[in-house]
Amino acid sequence: MRIDPLQVEEAAKELYIRALKLLPPDIKRGFDALARSETDATAKSVLGTMITNIRVAEDTDNLLCQDTGIPIYNVSIGRGVELDGVRLKEAIRKGCERATREHPLRSSVVHPVTRRNEHTSCGRGVPVINIDFSDVPDTLAIEMVPKGSGSENNSFLRMAIPAEGVDAIKTFVIDCVLQAEGKTCPPTIVGVGVGGTADLCMRLAKTAATRPLGSRCDDPEGAQLERQLTAAVNQLGVGPQGLGGDSTAFAVHVETAATHITMNPVAVNMQCHSARRARATFRPSGVEYGY
């Protein structure tokens, strides 16, 4: 299957706008579940306000949050897909620029030193484009994640030592959630990376934070950590918007990788309550949009 870069460009534009305006169904279900189980009256009220905000934004075709974030595009290339990798990345960047200028969207992207804003949501190394491969034939999938600064600013890495064991992982995650308090606009998805190198560990945490609710780590040890940490985090009392309650996190997600015998890296990356994402899947039959 040959991919037309113009179709990719249009999809990249559409995905950015969709991600900013339509909250995925799994996150809505997560809100409903927390609202049912929350025992604190103030927290119940805050969750109700959040749910109303989501409904009003979608009903009026407005953004779920004013922060358009750092644009991230995750690309998965299946077997038999023919494309020019350089043109693919150019098309995604152009689509991102068009979404910002034509919609228009607030550009949140600036140069790290001069703080100059090109008003395109693009810059050096941005949008972030991650490319991977799958064994699904004749399929190209592009996921768009606008990562807001409130959640991204609460990113943490610790190069623990093996002698500290699993307790070091659990303690670090709990400490990070307490340090973040309400700055991540909870309830959050807490992404945890365990293993690899420093950079891989941070990437694992980001992958975990942006996974759909209800998904599970395919490593049994990671899945067990998810269950234990989700329960622990929701006993901390941070609550929605940091105002107290049971609903600190929708879930804790964990991703793992093998690491060195003398290392035990652990990373945390959080996703705010507006856990936005959108997906386009290219097949011979056409392009399908979803989450």
C-alpha positions as CSV (number, residue, x, y, z in Angstrom):
1,M,0.0,0.0,0.0
2,R,1.4,3.4,-1.1
3,I,0.8,6.4,1.2
4,D,0.1,9.8,-0.3
5,P,1.9,12.5,1.7
6,L,-1.0,14.9,1.0
7,Q,-3.4,12.6,2.8
8,V,-0.9,12.4,5.8
9,E,-0.8,16.2,5.9
10,E,-4.6,16.5,6.0
11,A,-4.8,13.8,8.7
12,A,-2.1,15.5,10.8
13,K,-4.1,18.7,10.6
14,E,-7.5,17.0,11.4
15,L,-6.0,15.0,14.3
16,Y,-4.7,18.0,16.1
17,I,-8.1,19.7,16.0
18,R,-9.9,16.5,17.0
19,A,-7.6,15.8,19.9
20,L,-8.2,19.3,21.3
21,K,-12.0,19.1,21.0
22,L,-13.1,15.5,21.6
23,L,-12.2,13.6,24.7
24,P,-11.8,9.8,24.2
25,P,-14.6,7.6,25.4
26,D,-12.4,5.7,27.9
27,I,-11.6,9.0,29.7
28,K,-15.3,9.9,29.9
29,R,-16.0,6.4,31.4
30,G,-13.1,7.0,33.8
31,F,-14.7,10.2,35.0
32,D,-18.0,8.4,35.5
33,A,-16.3,5.7,37.5
34,L,-14.6,8.2,39.8
35,A,-17.7,10.2,40.3
36,R,-19.6,7.1,41.4
37,S,-16.9,6.0,43.9
38,E,-15.8,9.4,45.3
39,T,-16.7,9.8,49.0
40,D,-15.7,13.4,49.5
41,A,-18.5,16.0,48.9
42,T,-16.1,18.7,47.6
43,A,-14.4,16.2,45.3
44,K,-17.7,15.1,43.9
45,S,-18.6,18.7,43.1
46,V,-15.3,19.3,41.4
47,L,-15.7,16.1,39.3
48,G,-19.2,17.2,38.3
49,T,-17.8,20.6,37.2
50,M,-15.2,18.9,35.1
51,I,-17.7,16.6,33.5
52,T,-19.9,19.6,32.7
53,N,-17.0,21.4,31.1
54,I,-16.3,18.5,28.8
55,R,-19.9,18.3,27.7
56,V,-20.2,22.0,27.1
57,A,-16.9,22.2,25.2
58,E,-18.0,19.3,22.9
59,D,-21.5,20.7,22.4
60,T,-20.2,24.1,21.4
61,D,-17.3,22.9,19.3
62,N,-14.8,24.5,21.7
63,L,-11.4,23.3,23.0
64,L,-11.5,21.1,26.1
65,C,-8.5,23.1,27.5
66,Q,-6.9,26.3,26.4
67,D,-3.5,24.7,26.5
68,T,-2.8,23.3,23.0
69,G,0.3,21.6,24.4
70,I,3.4,20.2,22.7
71,P,2.1,18.3,19.6
72,I,3.2,14.7,19.6
73,Y,2.6,12.3,16.6
74,N,3.1,8.6,17.1
75,V,3.4,6.8,13.8
76,S,3.1,3.0,13.4
77,I,4.0,1.6,9.9
78,G,2.6,-1.8,9.0
79,R,3.9,-4.5,6.7
80,G,3.7,-3.7,3.0
81,V,3.3,0.1,3.5
82,E,5.3,2.1,1.0
83,L,6.2,5.7,1.9
84,D,9.0,8.2,1.9
85,G,10.0,8.7,5.5
86,V,11.3,12.3,5.0
87,R,8.1,13.3,3.2
88,L,6.1,11.7,5.9
89,K,7.6,13.8,8.6
90,E,7.4,16.9,6.4
91,A,3.7,16.2,5.8
92,I,3.0,15.8,9.5
93,R,4.8,19.1,10.3
94,K,2.9,20.9,7.6
95,G,-0.4,19.5,8.8
96,C,0.4,20.6,12.4
97,E,1.2,24.1,11.1
98,R,-2.0,24.3,9.1
99,A,-4.2,23.2,12.1
100,T,-2.7,26.1,14.1
101,R,-3.0,28.8,11.4
102,E,-6.2,27.8,9.8
103,H,-8.4,26.8,12.8
104,P,-6.8,28.9,14.4
105,L,-5.3,27.5,17.6
106,R,-3.1,29.2,20.2
107,S,0.5,28.2,19.6
108,S,2.1,27.1,22.8
109,V,5.6,26.3,21.2
110,V,8.5,28.7,21.6
111,H,12.3,28.7,21.2
112,P,13.8,27.5,24.5
113,V,16.3,30.4,24.7
114,T,14.7,33.4,23.0
115,R,11.1,32.3,23.8
116,R,10.1,33.4,20.4
117,N,6.8,32.0,19.2
118,E,6.4,31.2,15.5
119,H,2.6,30.8,16.0
120,T,2.7,27.4,14.2
121,S,2.9,25.0,17.1
122,C,6.2,23.9,15.6
123,G,9.8,24.7,16.2
124,R,13.2,22.9,16.6
125,G,12.4,19.2,17.0
126,V,8.6,19.9,17.3
127,P,6.2,18.5,16.5
128,V,7.6,15.4,18.2
129,I,7.3,12.5,15.7
130,N,7.9,9.0,17.0
131,I,8.1,6.2,14.3
132,D,7.7,2.5,15.0
133,F,6.7,-0.5,13.0
134,S,4.0,-3.2,13.4
135,D,3.2,-6.5,11.8
136,V,-0.3,-5.4,10.7
137,P,-0.4,-5.6,6.9
138,D,-1.3,-2.6,4.7
139,T,-1.9,-0.3,7.7
140,L,-0.5,3.1,8.7
141,A,-1.6,4.5,12.1
142,I,-1.0,8.0,13.3
143,E,-1.8,8.9,16.9
144,M,-1.8,12.6,17.9
145,V,-1.3,13.6,21.6
146,P,-1.3,17.3,22.6
147,K,0.7,17.2,25.8
148,G,0.0,20.1,28.1
149,S,2.6,21.8,30.2
150,G,0.8,21.3,33.5
151,S,1.3,17.6,33.2
152,E,4.6,17.6,31.3
153,N,6.2,19.9,33.9
154,N,5.6,17.0,36.4
155,S,8.1,14.6,34.9
156,F,10.6,12.9,37.0
157,L,13.6,10.4,36.7
158,R,15.5,8.6,39.3
159,M,18.4,6.3,38.7
160,A,17.8,3.9,41.6
161,I,20.2,1.2,42.6
162,P,19.2,-2.5,42.3
163,A,19.6,-3.1,46.0
164,E,16.7,-0.8,46.7
165,G,14.4,-3.2,44.9
166,V,10.7,-2.7,44.0
167,D,10.2,-0.5,47.1
168,A,12.3,2.2,45.4
169,I,9.9,2.2,42.5
170,K,6.8,2.5,44.6
171,T,8.2,5.1,46.9
172,F,9.4,7.2,44.0
173,V,6.0,7.2,42.3
174,I,4.2,8.1,45.5
175,D,6.7,10.9,46.2
176,C,6.2,12.3,42.7
177,V,2.4,12.3,42.9
178,L,2.6,14.1,46.3
179,Q,5.1,16.7,44.9
180,A,2.9,17.3,41.9
181,E,-0.2,17.8,44.1
182,G,-2.8,19.8,42.0
183,K,-0.4,21.2,39.4
184,T,-1.2,18.3,37.0
185,C,-4.9,19.1,37.1
186,P,-5.9,15.7,38.6
187,P,-7.4,13.2,38.3
188,T,-4.4,12.1,36.3
189,I,-3.0,9.1,34.5
190,V,0.3,8.4,36.2
191,G,2.7,6.9,33.7
192,V,5.6,5.0,35.1
193,G,8.7,3.7,33.2
194,V,10.9,1.0,34.8
195,G,14.2,-0.1,33.3
196,G,16.1,0.6,30.1
197,T,18.4,3.6,30.0
198,A,17.6,7.1,31.3
199,D,16.1,8.3,28.0
200,L,14.3,5.0,27.3
201,C,12.9,5.0,30.8
202,M,11.4,8.5,30.3
203,R,10.0,7.4,27.0
204,L,8.3,4.4,28.6
205,A,6.7,6.7,31.2
206,K,5.3,8.9,28.4
207,T,4.0,5.9,26.6
208,A,2.4,4.6,29.8
209,A,0.8,8.0,30.6
210,T,-0.9,8.3,27.1
211,R,-2.2,4.7,27.0
212,P,-6.0,4.3,26.9
213,L,-7.7,3.7,30.3
214,G,-8.5,0.0,30.8
215,S,-5.3,-1.2,29.0
216,R,-2.8,-3.2,30.9
217,C,1.0,-3.6,30.8
218,D,1.8,-6.8,28.8
219,D,4.6,-7.6,31.4
220,P,3.0,-9.4,34.3
221,E,5.3,-7.7,36.8
222,G,4.4,-4.3,35.3
223,A,0.7,-5.2,35.5
224,Q,1.0,-6.1,39.2
225,L,2.7,-2.8,39.9
226,E,-0.1,-1.0,38.1
227,R,-2.7,-2.5,40.4
228,Q,-0.7,-1.8,43.5
229,L,0.2,1.8,42.7
230,T,-3.3,2.7,41.5
231,A,-4.7,1.7,44.9
232,A,-1.9,3.5,46.7
233,V,-2.1,6.7,44.8
234,N,-5.8,7.0,45.4
235,Q,-5.3,6.8,49.1
236,L,-3.1,9.9,49.2
237,G,-6.0,12.4,49.5
238,V,-4.7,14.7,46.7
239,G,-8.1,14.5,44.9
240,P,-9.5,16.3,41.9
241,Q,-7.6,19.6,41.2
242,G,-5.6,18.9,44.4
243,L,-8.5,19.9,46.6
244,G,-8.8,16.6,48.5
245,G,-10.7,13.4,47.9
246,D,-10.3,9.8,46.7
247,S,-9.9,10.6,42.9
248,T,-6.3,11.5,42.5
249,A,-5.7,9.3,39.5
250,F,-7.8,7.5,36.9
251,A,-5.0,4.9,36.9
252,V,-1.3,4.3,37.2
253,H,0.1,2.8,34.0
254,V,3.5,1.0,33.9
255,E,5.8,0.1,31.0
256,T,9.0,-1.9,31.5
257,A,12.2,-2.7,29.6
258,A,15.3,-4.7,30.4
259,T,18.1,-2.8,32.0
260,H,21.7,-3.1,33.2
261,I,22.7,-5.3,36.2
262,T,23.9,-2.2,38.1
263,M,20.9,0.1,37.3
264,N,17.3,0.4,38.3
265,P,15.9,3.5,36.5
266,V,12.4,4.6,37.3
267,A,10.6,7.5,35.6
268,V,7.2,9.2,36.0
269,N,5.3,11.2,33.5
270,M,1.8,12.4,34.2
271,Q,-1.2,13.1,32.0
272,C,-3.8,15.6,33.2
273,H,-7.6,14.9,33.4
274,S,-8.0,16.2,29.9
275,A,-6.1,13.2,28.5
276,R,-6.5,14.1,24.9
277,R,-5.5,12.0,21.9
278,A,-6.8,11.1,18.4
279,R,-5.9,8.5,15.8
280,A,-6.1,8.1,12.1
281,T,-5.7,4.7,10.5
282,F,-4.8,4.4,6.8
283,R,-5.9,1.2,5.0
284,P,-6.5,0.4,1.3
285,S,-10.2,1.2,1.9
286,G,-9.5,4.7,3.2
287,V,-8.7,6.7,6.3
288,E,-10.6,6.0,9.6
289,Y,-10.6,8.4,12.5
290,G,-10.9,7.4,16.1
291,Y,-9.0,7.2,19.4
